[in-house]
Amino acid sequence: MLQTRFVIAAVALFACCATASAQFAPPPARPAAPRATAPSPRAASCHNGASFDRFLADVKSQAVAAGVSQRTISEASPYLVYDQGIVNRDRGQRVFGQLFTEFAGRMAAPYRMQNGQQHIKHHAAAFARAEKEYGVPPAVIAAFWGLESDFGVNMGNLPTLKSLVSLAYDCRRSEMFVKETIAALKIIDRGDLTPEEMVGSWAGELGQTQFLPVHYVNYAVDYDGDGRRDLLRSEDDVIGSTANYIANGLKWRRGEPWLEEIKVPQNLPWDQTDLTVQLPRSKWAQLGVTYPDGRPLPNDDLAASVLLPMGRNGPAFMAYPNFAAYTEWNNSLIYSTTAGYLATRIAGAAPMRKPAQPVAQLPFNELKQLQQLLVQAGFNVGKVDGVLGQQSRAAVKAMQIKFGLPADSWPTAELLARMRGGTAQAQPGAVVR
């Protein structure tokens, strides 16, 4: 996980097609020391032209200055090699271009909900302890556990040190991954894992809930009392550590909800439906928001936002302050909403309602063109990649307000046609039920 949890952590998620009946994590593979590959010539450009070997020597010096022993440096050195393939994967990644209902339907499938409930029963003592100490409900922990690795079945199979140091030498996020490399050495130094045991995703994440090393150092706890913080094999350590990170790293608010499905009226002021807008539940009730079965919302002052991951015609949720922990864990709205929804399902909530009508999604090329037009209009949408991220959604809402369209942040053919400056309708997008 990253400080603001970048999307890279979720790429491994797409490899998670584990057998639904798998219950316990197998011992992680222990590969031989990895082979090096030659860096791209541009990799040295942000290091004053230094070769990888010179760069690595500097990283080792920084690690020693941070308290890592020479013994650990020596043990780790065979694994601190460059792999251009890791960098290529990082630069070529494309994730979360799907509709929320498609992604959630697969990743929050009934079998994963049932697996979460079974793990809560099987590890009842550890979950109860974690909830008492950290205030994080078992379902919240279990949902992340299931999404990140299918409860330890898919943790990745690449040498962590190789991944980290390769991404550290690359210029895109060098400073961040230098810190992660040093943190990984600290994990070895304090006896939690050996260099050969450090196997995980290509992005350097470790364990059954996919901690980046900085978070492993800061939040991993020894919950089974064996003297090590082992997030690869100890389910108790995974439960306690994940609860500690959610509570203290992501500032979870004890005793408060995180996400609930709702029903919204067609005359809702759509410009208010945004995670940046929080109103008391009593106010949302006055505006006609109810639970899906028509029951009224509580008439209280608990702050909440209306979240529409697919616009006004798709599923609707009430997102509470605790939902910020999900967007901090992973800043992809599709991932964070799916994780929150899966947690509600594990906790006993009913499946979300299907949209009354099919929801149209702009094809990739048209969404990319819309982003380009938004950039030309002066908006920062991040990378123009045909993926609807938070910055693109904010820009879409602003233009919907300008054109007098329902400002629900969902890009439509009508908005694209307006931005093209023409009167003809754009080609309809793909329709997904």
C-alpha positions as CSV (number, residue, x, y, z in Angstrom):
1,M,0.0,0.0,0.0
2,L,1.1,3.5,-0.6
3,Q,0.8,6.7,1.5
4,T,-2.2,7.7,-0.7
5,R,-2.5,4.2,-2.0
6,F,-1.8,4.4,-5.8
7,V,-3.6,2.1,-8.2
8,I,-0.5,-0.1,-8.7
9,A,-1.4,-2.1,-5.6
10,A,-4.6,-3.2,-7.3
11,V,-3.0,-4.6,-10.5
12,A,-2.3,-7.8,-8.6
13,L,-6.0,-8.0,-7.9
14,F,-6.7,-9.0,-11.5
15,A,-4.6,-12.1,-11.0
16,C,-6.9,-13.2,-8.2
17,C,-9.0,-15.9,-9.8
18,A,-8.4,-18.3,-7.0
19,T,-10.3,-21.4,-6.2
20,A,-13.3,-20.5,-4.1
21,S,-12.9,-23.4,-1.8
22,A,-9.3,-22.5,-0.9
23,Q,-9.2,-21.7,2.9
24,F,-5.6,-21.4,3.9
25,A,-2.5,-19.8,2.5
26,P,0.2,-22.1,1.1
27,P,3.8,-21.4,2.0
28,P,5.1,-18.8,-0.4
29,A,7.5,-19.9,-3.1
30,R,11.2,-19.3,-2.4
31,P,12.9,-18.6,-5.7
32,A,16.6,-18.5,-6.3
33,A,18.3,-15.2,-6.4
34,P,17.0,-13.4,-9.4
35,R,18.9,-12.6,-12.5
36,A,19.5,-9.0,-13.5
37,T,18.6,-7.4,-16.8
38,A,20.1,-4.2,-18.3
39,P,18.3,-0.9,-17.5
40,S,16.8,1.3,-20.1
41,P,19.2,4.2,-20.9
42,R,16.7,6.7,-19.7
43,A,16.6,5.2,-16.2
44,A,19.9,7.0,-15.2
45,S,18.5,10.4,-16.3
46,C,17.2,11.2,-12.8
47,H,20.3,10.0,-11.0
48,N,22.8,12.4,-12.6
49,G,23.7,9.7,-15.1
50,A,24.7,7.2,-12.4
51,S,24.8,3.6,-13.4
52,F,22.5,1.1,-11.5
53,D,25.5,-0.2,-9.5
54,R,26.4,3.3,-8.4
55,F,22.8,4.0,-7.6
56,L,22.5,0.8,-5.6
57,A,25.6,1.6,-3.6
58,D,24.0,4.9,-2.6
59,V,20.8,3.1,-1.5
60,K,22.8,0.7,0.6
61,S,24.6,3.6,2.3
62,Q,21.2,5.3,3.0
63,A,20.0,2.0,4.5
64,V,23.0,1.7,6.8
65,A,22.4,5.3,7.9
66,A,18.8,4.4,8.7
67,G,20.0,1.6,11.0
68,V,20.1,-1.4,8.7
69,S,23.0,-3.8,9.6
70,Q,25.8,-4.7,7.2
71,R,24.8,-8.3,7.7
72,T,21.4,-7.7,6.3
73,I,22.8,-5.7,3.4
74,S,25.1,-8.6,2.6
75,E,22.2,-11.2,2.8
76,A,20.0,-9.1,0.6
77,S,22.5,-8.1,-2.0
78,P,22.0,-11.1,-4.4
79,Y,18.3,-10.1,-4.6
80,L,19.0,-6.4,-5.2
81,V,19.2,-6.6,-9.0
82,Y,17.5,-4.6,-11.8
83,D,14.7,-6.0,-13.9
84,Q,13.5,-3.9,-16.8
85,G,10.5,-6.1,-17.1
86,I,9.2,-4.8,-13.8
87,V,9.5,-1.2,-15.0
88,N,7.8,-2.1,-18.2
89,R,4.9,-3.5,-16.3
90,D,4.6,-0.4,-14.2
91,R,4.6,1.9,-17.2
92,G,2.2,-0.2,-19.2
93,Q,-0.4,-0.9,-16.6
94,R,-4.1,-0.1,-17.4
95,V,-6.6,-1.0,-14.7
96,F,-10.1,-0.1,-13.7
97,G,-11.5,0.8,-17.1
98,Q,-14.6,-1.3,-16.3
99,L,-18.0,-0.4,-15.1
100,F,-18.5,-0.6,-11.3
101,T,-21.2,-3.3,-11.6
102,E,-19.0,-5.4,-13.8
103,F,-16.0,-5.2,-11.5
104,A,-18.0,-5.6,-8.3
105,G,-20.0,-8.4,-9.7
106,R,-16.8,-10.4,-10.2
107,M,-14.7,-9.3,-7.3
108,A,-17.5,-9.2,-4.7
109,A,-19.0,-12.4,-5.9
110,P,-21.0,-14.6,-3.4
111,Y,-18.2,-17.1,-3.0
112,R,-15.8,-14.4,-1.8
113,M,-18.5,-13.1,0.6
114,Q,-19.0,-16.6,1.9
115,N,-15.2,-17.2,2.2
116,G,-15.0,-14.0,4.3
117,Q,-17.7,-15.1,6.6
118,Q,-16.0,-18.5,7.0
119,H,-12.6,-16.9,7.8
120,I,-14.3,-14.7,10.4
121,K,-15.7,-17.8,12.1
122,H,-12.5,-19.8,11.8
123,H,-10.4,-17.0,13.3
124,A,-13.0,-15.7,15.6
125,A,-10.6,-15.0,18.5
126,A,-8.2,-12.9,16.4
127,F,-11.0,-11.0,14.8
128,A,-12.6,-10.3,18.2
129,R,-9.3,-9.2,19.6
130,A,-8.6,-6.9,16.7
131,E,-12.1,-5.3,16.9
132,K,-11.7,-4.7,20.6
133,E,-8.2,-3.2,20.3
134,Y,-8.6,-1.2,17.0
135,G,-12.3,-0.8,16.6
136,V,-12.3,-2.2,13.0
137,P,-15.2,-4.6,12.3
138,P,-14.2,-8.2,11.1
139,A,-16.1,-7.7,7.8
140,V,-13.9,-4.7,6.9
141,I,-10.7,-6.7,7.5
142,A,-12.0,-9.8,5.7
143,A,-13.1,-7.8,2.6
144,F,-9.6,-6.4,2.1
145,W,-8.1,-9.8,2.8
146,G,-10.3,-11.4,0.2
147,L,-9.8,-8.7,-2.5
148,E,-6.1,-8.4,-2.1
149,S,-5.1,-12.1,-2.2
150,D,-8.2,-14.3,-1.9
151,F,-7.2,-15.0,1.7
152,G,-3.5,-15.7,0.9
153,V,-4.0,-17.8,-2.2
154,N,-2.6,-15.2,-4.6
155,M,0.1,-13.1,-3.0
156,G,2.3,-12.8,-6.1
157,N,5.4,-14.8,-7.0
158,L,8.1,-12.2,-7.8
159,P,11.1,-11.4,-5.6
160,T,10.2,-8.3,-3.7
161,L,13.6,-6.7,-3.4
162,K,14.2,-7.0,-7.2
163,S,10.8,-5.3,-7.8
164,L,11.5,-2.5,-5.3
165,V,15.0,-1.6,-6.4
166,S,14.1,-1.7,-10.1
167,L,11.2,0.8,-9.5
168,A,13.5,2.8,-7.3
169,Y,16.1,3.2,-10.2
170,D,13.4,4.1,-12.7
171,C,12.6,7.8,-12.7
172,R,8.8,7.7,-12.4
173,R,8.6,7.3,-8.6
174,S,12.2,6.9,-7.6
175,E,12.1,8.6,-4.2
176,M,9.1,6.6,-3.1
177,F,10.6,3.3,-4.0
178,V,14.0,4.1,-2.5
179,K,12.1,4.5,0.8
180,E,10.3,1.2,0.2
181,T,13.6,-0.6,-0.5
182,I,15.1,0.6,2.7
183,A,11.9,-0.4,4.6
184,A,12.2,-3.9,3.1
185,L,15.7,-4.2,4.4
186,K,14.4,-3.1,7.8
187,I,11.9,-6.0,7.7
188,I,14.8,-8.4,7.1
189,D,16.9,-6.7,9.7
190,R,14.4,-7.1,12.5
191,G,13.9,-10.8,11.7
192,D,10.4,-10.8,10.3
193,L,11.3,-12.3,6.9
194,T,14.4,-13.4,5.1
195,P,15.4,-12.1,1.6
196,E,14.3,-15.3,-0.1
197,E,11.0,-15.3,1.8
198,M,10.2,-11.8,0.4
199,V,8.0,-12.8,-2.5
200,G,5.0,-10.8,-3.7
201,S,3.5,-8.7,-6.4
202,W,5.4,-7.0,-9.1
203,A,4.8,-3.6,-7.4
204,G,6.7,-4.7,-4.3
205,E,3.7,-5.5,-2.0
206,L,3.9,-8.3,0.5
207,G,1.6,-10.6,2.4
208,Q,-2.0,-11.6,2.4
209,T,-3.3,-8.0,2.5
210,Q,-0.5,-6.7,0.3
211,F,1.4,-4.2,2.4
212,L,4.1,-2.1,0.9
213,P,7.2,-2.4,3.0
214,V,6.8,1.1,4.7
215,H,3.4,0.0,6.0
216,Y,4.8,-3.4,6.9
217,V,7.4,-1.7,9.1
218,N,5.0,0.8,10.6
219,Y,1.9,-1.3,11.2
220,A,2.6,-5.0,11.1
221,V,2.1,-6.6,14.6
222,D,3.0,-10.0,16.0
223,Y,-0.5,-11.3,16.8
224,D,0.4,-14.9,17.2
225,G,3.2,-14.3,19.7
226,D,6.0,-16.1,17.8
227,G,8.3,-13.1,17.8
228,R,7.9,-12.3,14.1
229,R,5.5,-10.2,12.1
230,D,4.8,-12.7,9.3
231,L,2.1,-11.4,6.9
232,L,2.7,-14.2,4.5
233,R,1.9,-17.2,6.6
234,S,0.4,-16.1,10.0
235,E,-3.4,-15.5,9.6
236,D,-3.4,-13.9,13.1
237,D,-0.6,-11.5,12.2
238,V,-2.5,-10.6,9.0
239,I,-5.7,-9.8,10.9
240,G,-4.0,-7.8,13.7
241,S,-1.8,-5.9,11.3
242,T,-4.5,-5.1,8.8
243,A,-6.7,-3.8,11.7
244,N,-3.8,-1.7,13.0
245,Y,-3.2,-0.1,9.6
246,I,-6.9,0.6,9.0
247,A,-7.3,2.1,12.5
248,N,-4.1,4.1,12.9
249,G,-2.9,4.5,9.3
250,L,-6.3,5.2,7.7
251,K,-7.9,6.8,10.8
252,W,-10.9,4.5,11.1
253,R,-13.7,5.9,13.3
254,R,-14.8,3.2,15.8
255,G,-18.5,2.3,15.8
256,E,-19.4,4.2,12.7
257,P,-20.7,2.8,9.3
258,W,-18.7,3.0,6.1
259,L,-21.1,2.4,3.2
260,E,-24.8,1.6,2.7
261,E,-26.8,1.2,-0.4
262,I,-29.6,3.8,-0.9
263,K,-32.3,4.8,-3.4
264,V,-32.2,8.3,-4.8
265,P,-35.1,10.3,-6.3
266,Q,-34.9,11.5,-9.9
267,N,-35.1,15.2,-8.8
268,L,-32.1,15.0,-6.4
269,P,-29.7,18.0,-6.8
270,W,-27.1,15.9,-8.7
271,D,-24.3,18.5,-8.1
272,Q,-24.4,17.6,-4.5
273,T,-23.7,13.9,-5.2
274,D,-20.0,13.9,-4.6
275,L,-17.6,12.6,-2.0
276,T,-16.5,16.2,-1.3
277,V,-20.0,17.1,-0.3
278,Q,-21.1,15.9,3.1
279,L,-24.6,16.6,4.5
280,P,-26.4,15.3,7.6
281,R,-28.5,12.1,7.0
282,S,-31.5,14.1,8.0
283,K,-30.9,16.5,5.1
284,W,-30.5,13.7,2.6
285,A,-33.8,12.3,3.9
286,Q,-35.5,15.6,3.3
287,L,-34.2,15.5,-0.3
288,G,-35.9,12.1,-0.8
289,V,-33.1,9.7,-0.3
290,T,-34.2,6.4,1.3
291,Y,-33.0,2.9,1.8
292,P,-33.5,0.6,-1.2
293,D,-36.7,-0.9,0.2
294,G,-38.2,2.6,0.9
295,R,-37.4,2.7,4.6
296,P,-36.4,6.3,5.7
297,L,-32.9,7.2,6.6
298,P,-32.2,7.9,10.3
299,N,-33.2,11.5,11.2
300,D,-29.8,12.4,12.6
301,D,-26.7,14.6,12.0
302,L,-24.3,11.9,10.9
303,A,-22.4,13.3,8.0
304,A,-22.6,11.4,4.7
305,S,-22.0,11.7,1.0
306,V,-24.1,10.3,-1.9
307,L,-21.8,8.2,-4.1
308,L,-22.9,7.4,-7.6
309,P,-20.1,5.2,-9.2
310,M,-22.1,5.0,-12.5
311,G,-24.0,8.2,-12.4
312,R,-27.7,8.8,-11.5
313,N,-28.9,5.7,-13.3
314,G,-26.6,3.2,-11.6
315,P,-26.2,2.0,-8.1
316,A,-26.3,4.6,-5.3
317,F,-24.6,4.5,-1.9
318,M,-24.4,6.6,1.2
319,A,-20.7,7.0,1.9
320,Y,-19.8,7.9,5.5
321,P,-16.5,9.4,6.9
322,N,-15.1,5.9,7.3
323,F,-15.3,5.5,3.5
324,A,-12.2,7.7,3.3
325,A,-10.2,4.7,4.6
326,Y,-11.1,2.9,1.4
327,T,-10.1,5.7,-0.9
328,E,-6.9,6.0,1.1
329,W,-6.2,2.3,0.8
330,N,-6.7,2.6,-3.0
331,N,-7.6,5.8,-4.7
332,S,-9.5,4.0,-7.5
333,L,-13.2,4.7,-6.9
334,I,-14.2,1.4,-8.5
335,Y,-11.8,-0.6,-6.2
336,S,-12.7,1.4,-3.0
337,T,-16.4,1.1,-3.6
338,T,-16.2,-2.6,-4.3
339,A,-14.2,-3.1,-1.2
340,G,-16.7,-1.2,0.9
341,Y,-19.6,-3.0,-0.7
342,L,-18.0,-6.4,-0.2
343,A,-17.5,-5.6,3.5
344,T,-21.2,-4.8,3.8
345,R,-22.1,-8.1,2.2
346,I,-19.8,-10.0,4.5
347,A,-21.5,-8.2,7.4
348,G,-24.9,-9.4,6.2
349,A,-26.2,-6.7,3.8
350,A,-28.4,-7.7,0.8
351,P,-27.0,-7.7,-2.7
352,M,-27.2,-4.3,-4.4
353,R,-30.0,-3.6,-6.7
354,K,-29.5,-3.9,-10.5
355,P,-30.0,-0.7,-12.4
356,A,-33.6,-0.3,-13.6
357,Q,-32.3,0.5,-17.1
358,P,-29.0,-0.4,-18.9
359,V,-26.3,2.1,-18.1
360,A,-24.4,3.4,-21.2
361,Q,-20.7,3.7,-21.0
362,L,-18.7,5.7,-23.5
363,P,-16.3,3.5,-25.5
364,F,-12.6,3.8,-24.6
365,N,-11.7,6.0,-27.6
366,E,-14.6,8.4,-26.9
367,L,-13.8,8.6,-23.2
368,K,-10.2,9.4,-24.1
369,Q,-11.4,12.1,-26.6
370,L,-13.6,13.6,-23.8
371,Q,-10.6,13.7,-21.5
372,Q,-8.6,15.5,-24.3
373,L,-11.5,18.1,-24.7
374,L,-11.5,18.6,-20.9
375,V,-7.8,19.3,-20.9
376,Q,-8.3,21.8,-23.7
377,A,-11.0,23.4,-21.6
378,G,-8.4,23.9,-18.8
379,F,-9.1,20.9,-16.5
380,N,-6.4,18.7,-15.1
381,V,-7.7,15.1,-15.6
382,G,-4.4,13.4,-14.8
383,K,-3.3,11.0,-17.5
384,V,-5.4,11.0,-20.7
385,D,-5.9,7.2,-20.7
386,G,-9.6,6.5,-21.4
387,V,-10.1,5.6,-17.7
388,L,-12.5,7.6,-15.6
389,G,-10.5,8.6,-12.5
390,Q,-11.4,11.0,-9.8
391,Q,-9.9,14.0,-11.6
392,S,-11.8,13.2,-14.8
393,R,-15.1,12.8,-12.8
394,A,-14.6,16.2,-11.2
395,A,-14.0,17.8,-14.6
396,V,-17.1,16.0,-16.1
397,K,-19.2,17.4,-13.2
398,A,-18.0,20.9,-13.8
399,M,-18.8,20.7,-17.5
400,Q,-22.2,19.2,-16.8
401,I,-23.0,22.1,-14.6
402,K,-21.9,24.5,-17.4
403,F,-24.1,22.9,-20.0
404,G,-27.1,22.5,-17.7
405,L,-26.9,18.7,-17.7
406,P,-27.5,16.5,-14.6
407,A,-24.2,16.9,-12.8
408,D,-23.7,13.3,-11.7
409,S,-20.0,13.0,-12.8
410,W,-20.9,10.3,-15.4
411,P,-19.6,11.0,-18.9
412,T,-22.4,10.7,-21.5
413,A,-22.7,10.9,-25.3
414,E,-24.6,14.1,-24.9
415,L,-21.8,15.7,-22.9
416,L,-19.3,14.6,-25.5
417,A,-21.4,16.0,-28.3
418,R,-21.7,19.4,-26.5
419,M,-18.0,19.5,-25.9
420,R,-17.3,18.7,-29.6
421,G,-19.4,21.8,-30.4
422,G,-21.8,19.9,-32.6
423,T,-25.5,19.3,-32.5
424,A,-25.4,15.7,-33.7
425,Q,-25.5,12.9,-31.1
426,A,-22.3,11.1,-30.5
427,Q,-22.2,7.4,-31.2
428,P,-23.8,5.6,-28.3
429,G,-21.6,3.9,-25.9
430,A,-21.5,0.3,-24.9
431,V,-24.5,-0.8,-22.9
432,V,-23.9,-2.9,-19.9
433,R,-26.6,-4.3,-17.7
